[in-house]
Amino acid sequence: MQQSHGTVIGRNDDVREVADALCATGDAARVLLITAEAGMGKTAVVEQARRAAIQDGAVVLRLGWKDEDADDTPDEIVIDSGCGLFVEDPGGCLPPLTTARRVRLRAAAREGQVTGLSAFSEALTETSRQTPFALIVDGVERMPRSSVEALVLLLRVCRPRGVPVVLAGRPQPAADPGRARLTAAADRILRLPPLHAADVATLVRVNIARRFGRPAEPALADAVSRALGTLTGNPRAVLSVLHTLDERDLLELDGQLCLTLAEKHLRLTAGLAERLVFGEPHAPAGFEIVRAAIVAAHGLDHAEVRVDDVSRLTPAADAQHIERTLDRLVADRILAIDQQGRLSFAVPALAAALRTLPGRSGVRDLHARLVTPVVDRLGAEAAGGGYPGLADHVAAAGPHLDDALAVPLLLAAAREDARINWRRPARAYAAALRRLAPQDGRTRGVLTEASSLGLRYGDTGGLLALGEPLLACLDLRHSGTTEDTTEDAEDAAEDAAEDVTEDVTEDATGTPADLQAVAGAWVWAAVHEHRSPYADDTDPRYREALERLPTATGLAALGGLYGIGPVTLRPALTANPAPDTGPRPGSAPLPSPAELHLMTAAVGSDTELRRALQGLPPGTIDEGALDSLRNAAAYADLAGALTAVLGDRYTAAPESVAAQYRGMMRDYLAGDWDAALVGARRIEVRSRTHGAAGVPHLARALAAEIHCTRGDFARAQAWLALIPDTLTHPLAARARLAVRYWSGEKEALEGAWHDVRQARKSGLLAGVERVLLRILSLAALADMTQTVQRALEELETLHEEAASPMTREVLLIARGVAHHDVDGALTADRMLTSRGDVYLSVISSLCLAYLTDDPRAWLTEAMRKAHNLALGRPFRTIVNRIAQLRDIPVPRLRQPDDKLTELDIRLARMVSDGATNRQIAAELACSPKTVEQRLTRLFQRTGCRSRTELTAAWLNGTLTRPTPG
């Protein structure tokens, strides 16, 4: 059990109760039984309580028992009952027994157990009158039956007066009457519950920090808890999982270690027998059960298994044997059964540990045996339609099932299951495509069905898995290879393909429309994962194939404009686009050519945007949706742009990089920057560990900007270093300028001008206004009048071209700074408050503090907003400059004479680190209630209304230095 600064994490109240029991000698002496499942920290609680009691002046000894298999006894025995129990005193706290007393004890033991224990009790009582002491008995579940009976008699019949006894052990089975009587002998039973989530987080944080020297991100504790299943909150299990992690499984971001290992691979470490003991300690598992658990771990990793599936196995004798084995695994709480009869591991980390052990042989055959009886009875297609769950078994069986059986079953199962459970049919389609050759007439139809399913449910992983079979089909079309005409492929393939390939049109490239649609779906998934077909690390075969497909090319080019891969040539925007009659049949989640045209135009000029609108039916996009589209384009929010244009037709892929980036952007604009940084770390981890994910440069840029504005330049530079200088998207340019300027680089402004030119050259106008505003603001701070005027002129030109709400807001602020336009700055502030851009609202408040007749009020408002964002040195530099120019003192958010003590500073530091009241209480050795009271007083003295505000005040340096108190 981990300990932190002299405390047992999550067990402080329990330790105190046990320590009090150990100190209660004399008439207050009682018997306390501590009980909990294995790994819950019983021994740690007893040991910590023993130390606490000794510090309070108590004498605590151990009551031991003789091991029936051992020939010798410990040297520290001071009182031996002669009946298997003895008292150990390694510290020499008790006076030694006289020779006469030892002789009487041995004689009494020879007369019988009761007589011997009575003499033993008298010896304990007499010794306690001279030196009061307490007894500890740990691990009572390991005691031999004879020792248990002796201990029961000692406590129930011959209890030594004045000697408190603390017992610790696992819950005893009802079938063991001797141990049940031992439980009944206790005056009080203390049951240790699982640790709370906050305590688990502390345990993870302390352990990871000790091992690797850096704290763990909170998400790591959540992942460990999920992997432990029914063992969630078990300290030993938590530490066991953590022990398996090494540097390769962790990624440092923002000074925290993030988990890069997939949760399904988090595993326990102890020996196999101990792992299974977690389930049922009183009936250790034999070799056959262990082997069955290993097979189950491998089997359930690839397919869903229900209890009813076992009855279909042949021969029947095997089915009965497996049923008995499953009953034992369920009884031992190794496997669990849900209401639908599905089997799963109660502790996923146990399954992961078992999968590392040899024992996979026979797993594929078992999956095949679950399938063949049903196919023999019903036929392949009927079996798939009637039992769609068989598809996973077919996929897991691999070569143990013939393609002639497997493919019809997989396709029938996928079509039947697609309406209620999209994940399983997606796996079935993928398994079918692995077996189908590109020449097979069914392949194109399966690709079409699989891509439609993936688009309907936003399954980026499933869509990207279609890449290889899609390429094979495209290569077949363009290489002129003829279809397979062997007897193995002719009849079934022709019949199955008849409905799919009839009336399929081809475009000018000779590519059938169905393959065009599949290619478009693949690119849709790729850009959602921030992967570009044009990126240097992409397989060149995809680039060459997609260049022949207009739909795919248009989507890939759109990705470049939204910061996903390099910016390629933009599709030509026609002067009079043909009206769009709606989305293409079967591809509703994909944007039509006119909608794609609109999203492309959103990053450019207002003229392009209005012209693109003419290609859509009237009323398709209202002004609100258009503003949302422009805002999304300014922040390269692809998911937001698709939502604005497609509306209900758009199905987001929740775990995709695009969806997570959209959430990060919302948090950024709303001023919840801590949540935005969590999003950035989550996206970065996905990009490093998920095979489908690409490189999230703009999430990195936003994280760099947040850290820079907070004054944490080291972390800002670490994020910026991940972004290549060749990326000139406005968001990257903005972050690059801030980090380099505040880090003292003299060429930062010139580099920003270069980025602006490159963005405009690429047709990227959306977002450039924020880069220009930053150039203007930094130039004004340095009294660079010509640069201020140049930036203002660029903004005027940009607004004439883009005419978006964002360019207008920024232009009004810029005019306020350059020309002292108070009314314009006030208008910008109202617009920003309405739109909800908190950071730009801080800039507008600073501008108004510089311009208006009431600078103190606006500067206070700016500081209040900045307080929540935890802005650091760059902000304070500007505040001090404005206060100097307006000849006013820097406003304070609390009374200047309200000083903080060292304890207040410790509280603020721990709150800013994310510690809970229970964790702070453990650190300060007080109760959570006391922490709550101290925090309430601290909030009152600092003017903070919440932990978030206190954290922001601590991070941005507005709290005063500690004074003696």
Helices and strands as residue ranges (DSSP letters): E 3-4, E 7-8, H 12-23, G 26-28, E 31-35, H 42-55, E 60-65, E 77-80, E 85-88, H 99-111, H 113-130, E 134-138, G 140-142, H 145-156, E 165-169, H 177-184, E 188-191, H 197-212, H 218-228, G 229-231, H 235-243, G 247-249, E 250-253, E 256-259, G 263-265, H 272-277, H 287-300, H 307-311, H 316-331, E 335-337, E 343-345, H 348-355, H 363-378, H 380-386, H 390-397, G 398-400, H 403-417, H 423-435, H 443-457, H 460-464, H 467-479, H 490-501, H 513-528, H 540-546, H 550-561, H 593-601, H 606-613, H 623-634, H 638-646, G 647-649, H 657-670, H 673-689, H 697-709, H 713-720, H 730-742, H 748-761, H 768-781, H 785-802, H 805-819, H 822-835, H 838-851, H 855-869, H 873-885, H 902-912, H 917-924, H 928-942, H 947-955
